[in-house]
Amino acid sequence: MKARTIIITAVVTALVASSFAVKSYLYQREAMRAVVTVLNSWHDNTQNTTVEYWQNPKNSAPVYNLLSYSVVQSKFFNKNNKRTAHIVVTLEFDSNHVFPSNKNWLFELIYTRYGWQITEFQKTD
């Protein structure tokens, strides 16, 4: 009887722990999907499709002619009791573009009831 209780307790503990891990992974995957969607639309020159990902659409960057991008770093944490993500990407632009090429840029996202929203986009170096 005691062995059965130990097994049941271990199984319940494993299920609860795995549910927290899976939930955290799903939030991270969703944030990365939002950033990659924005980057792909910049690459395809279809900026108007990314407005829904910005918390304030007026703050969306006027990016066009993105040649390539790579995700350098991603960090997820709580800030002011809100899920927050910092995703750093390296962007390569056309030679006559306004933004400098091969520099790191930071996307800051927060999780809202509408999903992940980009609150900030800035150069990091």
N, C-alpha and C positions, 0 to 999 in steps of 0.2 A: 504493500500500500504506500509506503514511504517513497519507494522508487518511482511509482506512478506519479505521485505529487511532484517530485523533482523534475520528471520528464515534462509534465504538463506546464510547470512553471518555466522551464527552459524554452519550450516551444512558444509560449505566449510572449516571453521576453524577446525572443528572436523576431517574432512577427512585429512587435511594436517598434523595435530598433530598426528593422528593415523598412517599415513604413515611413519613418522619419528620413532615412537615407534616400529612399526613392522620391519622396516629396521634394527634398532639397535638390536632387538631380533634375527633376522635371522643371523646377523653377529656373535653374541655371540654363537648361537647354532652351527654354522659352525665351529667355533674355538674349541668348546668343542668336536665336532664330530672328529676333527683331532687328538686331544689328546687321546680320548678314543680309536680310531682306532690304534694308536701307542701302547697304553697300552695293548689292546687286542692281538695285534700281539706279543708283548713281552711275554704275558701270554701263547700264543700258540707256542712260539719259532719259529716264522716266521719273523725274523727281516728284511729280504730282501724286504719285501712288504712295509716297512715304509720309504724307501729312498726318495720317492716323497714328504714326509711331512717335510723334513729337507731343510733349505735354502742351507746349505753346507753339503752334504751327508757324508763328511769325519768327521764331528763333531757329527754324530749320536752315541749315547751311545751303547756300546756292552752289552746289557742287555739280559739275558736269565733266565730261571727258575723263572719267576715272579709268586709268589703264589697268591697274591691278591693286590688290589689297592683301594684307595678311594680318591675322589676329596674333598679336604679340603676347598679350597678358589679359587675364580676366580675374577679377576679384569680386566676391560676393560677401555682403555683410549687412548688418542692421544699422541704420542711421536715423535717429529720431523715431524709433519704433516702426520704421518702414524698411522693407526689403530694398536693398540698393545694390547696384552692380556698377563696377568700373571696368570697362573693356577698352584696352589700348590696341589700336590698329596702326599699321604702317600703310600709308597711301601713296601710290605713284600716279602722278598726273601727267598730262601732256606738257610739253616744254613751254608753251605759251599760256599756261593756266595761271590764275591769280594766286592760288594756294601753292606753297612750296612742296616739291615732290620728295618722296622718300623720307618723310618726317613722321613721327609718332603723334597720333591724335587720340584723345580720350573721349569716349562716350560714357556719360553718367546716366543711368536709368534708375527709375524707381518703379516698384510694383504698385499699381492702383487697381481699383475695381474694374478698370477697362483693360487690364493687362500691363505689360511693361511699356513704359513711356520714357522717351529720351528727354532728359531735363537740361543736359548740357553737352556741348561739343566744342572741344578746345584743343589747341596744340600743346603738347607736353614738353617738347624740347626745342 
